[in-house]
Amino acid sequence: MPTIDDLLLDARDRLERLAPTEVAEEIEHGGVLVDIRPAAQRAVEGEAPGALVIERNVLEWRCDPASDARVAEAVDHDVRWIVLCSQGFTSSLAAAALQQLGLHRATDVVGGWEALRAVDAHPSA
């Protein structure tokens, strides 16, 4: 029986994860940063500037271009979805789920919002 650690390793084996320092360039080239943290968590931890907020429980429906519930950014299967959670664990599982829908460019951020916020706080690092 697989454990959650097994599922996480499997998900990450399929992703080309981004370092926090790579996120801005990916966004400049059309990537869509998606913050999947729940509202209560965003209220405590802060908002990710420029991120599209789609909570985890509806992520697949909003990102699938074939879904009636899709967001405007879900134009086709080539969108570069960059999934963000607090520490980069849930986002790995979520990005792998998007890949299962054929959204082959989906990925996440190593270290999540905590790492991204640290880079933003120290832009020369």
Secondary structure as UniProt FT lines:
FT   HELIX           4..13
FT   HELIX           20..22
FT   HELIX           23..28
FT   TURN            29..30
FT   STRAND          32..35
FT   HELIX           39..45
FT   TURN            49..50
FT   STRAND          52..53
FT   HELIX           56..58
FT   HELIX           59..63
FT   TURN            65..66
FT   TURN            68..69
FT   TURN            72..73
FT   TURN            77..78
FT   STRAND          81..84
FT   HELIX           90..100
FT   TURN            101..102
FT   TURN            104..105
FT   STRAND          107..109
FT   TURN            110..111
FT   HELIX           112..121
FT   TURN            123..124
//
